[in-house]
């Protein structure tokens, strides 16, 4: 997908709300530094000082829009950054421009860092010939999820479920809960169910059944599994996706092959302990999705700076505005 087109996914009202919240967090009271700078018009250049993928322009724009500043971009969203490079120019009242500086830089740096990590992971996966989905996870920063999920998309990765309502995922704790509440208490109380394996299967069946009922026709159901036996049970119970969690590569691929042989329509996701370095080991014919929590949890921020320049200084060279 064209990174520029991804900006259409972000509602203007949501961007304004986020930007206002970030600015209020950074300056909830008096801004004493504004007395130093004054309110005269100023202009500043945004520089990228580390390599990577540019991502987060809509958030950067929204922050400065709240402050009555205008941003002119010299590079489109998703551009490959080769430092040191001029990325944009910002104009507006000096005290407003400096009030938004750090908030805007933090957001852009973090979003671009995630996009860069995602792009690297996708490139590594594609180099093996694998054509499945590299995805993020729900391991995101509270209050910053939209930025991080958007960064994944700009980098070419899938964002996975955005929130709990995007996919019905049945994890190990859900299975246990489904087998220990309500009518499913029979798992622990029925004398005929003494075998632990049989008990777990009943619990898993109950969990998937409840998830299937809740999902209706519009949502998919995914079940986290830690063995081939659990994966087969989940597929038989009606799961659309099976997550093979924390499998070593040598166990992952034969498990996925066996599962697909019996349930070819079920999608298989590999997750747990996967990094960019070992990613190629998890790419395989029977794997549809590989999710990496490190794309949002461990991606280093890119280095940007915003420098004011006075009237008469060397202006920003003319370049196409995007």
C-alpha positions in Angstrom: 0.0 0.0 0.0 1.2 3.5 -0.8 2.4 5.1 2.5 0.9 8.5 1.4 -2.5 6.9 1.1 -2.3 5.5 4.6 -2.8 9.0 6.0 -6.5 8.7 4.9 -6.9 6.1 7.6 -6.5 8.7 10.4 -9.6 10.7 11.2 -8.9 14.5 11.6 -10.9 14.6 14.8 -8.8 11.8 16.3 -5.5 13.5 15.3 -6.6 16.7 16.9 -7.6 15.0 20.1 -4.3 13.2 20.3 -2.2 16.3 19.5 -4.1 18.4 22.1 -3.6 15.7 24.8 0.1 15.4 24.1 0.6 19.2 24.2 -1.4 19.5 27.4 0.7 16.8 29.0 3.9 18.6 28.1 2.7 22.0 29.2 -0.3 21.8 31.6 0.4 25.2 33.1 2.5 28.3 32.5 5.0 28.3 29.7 7.7 30.5 31.1 10.1 30.0 28.1 7.6 31.9 25.9 8.6 35.2 27.6 12.1 34.6 26.3 11.1 33.9 22.7 8.1 36.2 22.2 5.5 35.7 19.6 7.1 37.1 16.4 6.9 34.8 13.3 9.7 32.3 12.9 10.7 29.5 10.6 12.5 26.3 11.3 13.9 23.4 9.3 13.3 19.7 10.3 16.4 17.6 9.8 16.7 13.8 9.7 20.0 12.8 11.2 19.8 9.0 11.1 18.8 6.5 8.4 15.5 4.9 8.2 11.9 5.3 7.0 10.0 8.6 7.4 6.7 8.0 9.2 4.3 10.1 11.3 3.7 13.2 9.2 0.0 13.3 10.0 0.8 13.5 13.8 3.5 16.1 13.3 1.1 18.2 11.2 -1.7 17.8 13.8 0.5 19.0 16.6 1.5 22.2 14.8 -2.0 22.8 13.5 -3.1 23.0 17.1 -0.5 25.7 17.6 -1.3 27.8 14.5 1.9 26.7 12.7 2.2 25.6 9.1 4.3 22.6 7.9 5.7 22.3 4.4 7.2 18.8 3.6 10.1 18.1 1.3 9.8 14.3 1.5 6.7 12.1 1.2 5.6 9.6 3.9 7.5 6.4 3.7 10.7 8.0 2.2 14.0 6.4 2.8 16.1 8.8 4.9 19.8 9.3 4.1 21.2 11.7 6.6 21.7 14.5 7.0 18.6 15.6 5.0 16.1 18.4 5.2 12.7 16.9 5.7 10.3 19.8 6.2 9.9 23.5 7.1 7.7 24.8 9.9 6.5 28.4 10.1 4.5 30.2 12.9 4.7 32.2 16.0 8.0 31.6 17.8 6.5 30.7 21.2 4.1 28.2 19.5 6.7 26.7 17.3 9.0 26.0 20.2 6.1 24.8 22.4 5.3 22.0 19.8 9.0 21.2 19.0 9.7 18.4 21.4 6.3 16.8 21.3 6.3 16.8 17.5 9.9 15.4 17.3 9.2 12.7 19.9 6.2 11.5 17.9 7.9 11.6 14.6 11.0 9.9 15.9 9.1 7.1 17.5 6.8 6.5 14.6 9.7 6.5 12.1 11.6 4.1 14.3 8.8 1.6 14.2 8.3 2.0 10.5 12.1 1.4 10.0 12.1 -1.7 12.1 9.0 -3.0 10.3 10.5 -2.3 6.9 13.7 -4.2 7.9 11.7 -7.2 9.1 9.6 -7.3 5.9 12.7 -7.1 3.8 14.4 -9.9 5.7 11.3 -12.1 5.4 10.9 -11.4 1.7 14.6 -12.2 1.1 13.8 -15.8 2.0 11.1 -16.1 -0.7 8.3 -16.2 2.0 5.1 -14.3 1.0 3.2 -14.3 4.3 2.4 -11.4 6.6 5.0 -9.8 9.0 2.9 -8.4 11.8 3.1 -6.4 15.0 1.3 -7.3 18.2 -0.8 -5.6 20.9 2.4 -4.9 22.8 2.0 -1.1 22.4 2.5 2.0 24.5 -0.7 3.0 26.3 -2.0 6.2 24.8 0.3 5.9 21.8 -1.1 2.8 20.1 -2.4 4.6 17.0 1.0 6.1 16.2 2.7 2.7 16.6 0.2 0.8 14.6 0.3 3.4 11.9 4.1 3.2 11.9 3.9 -0.6 11.3 1.7 0.0 8.2 4.1 2.7 6.8 6.9 0.2 7.2 5.0 -2.4 5.2 4.0 -4.7 8.1 0.5 -5.7 9.2 -0.7 -4.1 12.4 -2.5 -7.3 13.6 -5.7 -6.6 15.6 -5.8 -2.9 16.6 -7.6 -3.6 19.8 -9.6 -6.3 21.6 -12.5 -5.8 19.2 -10.6 -6.4 16.0 -10.2 -10.2 16.5 -11.4 -12.7 19.1 -8.2 -14.2 20.4 -8.4 -17.1 22.8 -5.3 -17.3 24.9 -4.3 -19.9 27.6 -6.0 -17.9 30.4 -9.2 -17.7 28.4 -9.2 -21.5 28.1 -8.8 -22.0 31.8 -11.5 -19.4 32.6 -13.9 -21.0 30.1 -13.5 -24.4 31.8 -13.9 -23.1 35.4 -17.0 -20.9 35.2 -20.7 -21.6 34.7 -21.9 -24.8 33.2 -18.3 -25.8 32.2 -17.5 -26.4 35.9 -18.1 -30.1 34.9 -14.4 -30.1 33.8 -13.3 -30.1 37.4 -16.3 -31.7 39.1 -17.4 -34.6 36.8 -15.8 -37.8 38.1 -15.5 -39.1 34.5 -13.2 -36.2 33.6 -10.0 -37.1 35.5 -7.5 -37.1 32.6 -5.8 -33.7 32.4 -5.6 -33.8 28.6 -9.3 -34.6 28.3 -10.1 -31.8 30.7 -8.1 -29.3 28.8 -9.7 -30.3 25.6 -13.2 -29.7 27.1 -12.0 -26.3 28.3 -10.6 -25.4 24.9 -13.7 -26.5 23.1 -15.8 -24.4 25.5 -13.6 -21.4 25.0 -13.6 -21.6 21.2 -17.3 -22.2 21.2 -17.9 -19.0 23.3 -15.5 -17.1 21.0 -17.2 -18.4 17.9 -20.6 -17.3 19.3 -19.3 -13.8 20.2 -17.5 -13.3 16.8 -20.6 -13.9 14.8 -20.1 -13.7 11.0 -17.9 -10.6 11.0 -14.9 -11.5 13.2 -12.3 -14.2 13.1 -11.3 -16.4 16.0 -7.7 -17.1 16.8 -6.5 -19.6 19.4 -3.1 -19.6 21.1 -1.6 -23.1 21.2 1.5 -24.6 22.7 1.4 -28.1 21.1 0.3 -29.9 18.0 -2.5 -31.5 20.0 -3.8 -28.2 21.1 -3.6 -26.8 17.6 -5.6 -29.7 16.1 -8.2 -29.4 18.9 -8.5 -25.6 18.3 -9.0 -26.1 14.5 -11.5 -28.9 15.0 -13.4 -26.6 17.5 -13.7 -23.9 14.8 -10.7 -21.6 15.0 -10.0 -19.5 11.9 -6.4 -18.9 13.0 -4.1 -20.9 15.2 -1.1 -19.2 16.9 1.8 -21.6 17.5 3.3 -19.8 20.4 7.0 -20.0 21.5 7.7 -22.9 19.1 11.3 -23.5 18.1 11.8 -23.4 14.3 12.5 -27.2 14.2 9.2 -27.8 15.9 7.2 -25.1 14.2 7.3 -26.2 10.6 6.4 -29.9 11.0 3.6 -28.9 13.4 2.2 -26.3 10.9 2.5 -28.9 8.1 0.5 -31.5 10.0 -2.1 -28.9 11.0 -2.5 -27.7 7.4 -2.7 -31.2 6.0 -5.8 -31.8 8.1 -7.3 -28.3 8.2 -6.0 -26.5 5.0 -8.3 -23.5 5.5 -6.9 -22.6 8.9 -4.3 -19.9 9.0 -1.2 -20.4 11.1 0.6 -17.7 13.0 4.1 -18.0 14.5 4.8 -15.9 17.5 7.1 -15.7 20.6 10.8 -15.1 20.7 11.1 -13.9 17.1 13.5 -11.2 16.2 14.8 -9.7 13.0 18.0 -11.8 13.4 16.2 -15.2 13.6 13.2 -14.3 11.5 14.3 -16.3 8.4 14.2 -19.5 10.5 10.4 -19.0 11.0 9.5 -18.3 7.4 8.1 -21.4 5.8 5.5 -22.8 3.4 2.9 -23.5 6.1 3.2 -20.2 8.0 0.8 -17.5 7.1 1.7 -14.8 9.7 4.8 -14.1 11.8 4.2 -11.6 14.6 7.0 -9.7 16.4 6.4 -7.8 19.6 9.8 -6.2 19.3 8.7 -4.1 16.3 6.8 -1.8 18.7 8.5 -2.6 22.0 12.2 -2.4 21.0 12.4 -0.3 17.9 15.0 2.6 18.4 13.7 6.1 17.7 15.2 7.9 14.7 17.1 11.2 15.3 15.4 14.4 14.1 16.0 18.0 15.0 14.1 21.2 14.4 16.4 24.3 14.0 15.2 27.9 13.7 16.8 30.1 11.2 16.6 33.9 11.1 15.6 36.2 8.2 18.6 36.5 5.9 20.0 33.1 6.7 20.4 30.6 3.9 16.9 29.6 3.0 15.7 26.0 2.5 16.4 25.1 -1.1 13.4 25.0 -3.4 12.0 21.5 -3.5 8.8 19.9 -4.5 6.2 20.0 -1.7 4.3 16.8 -1.1 
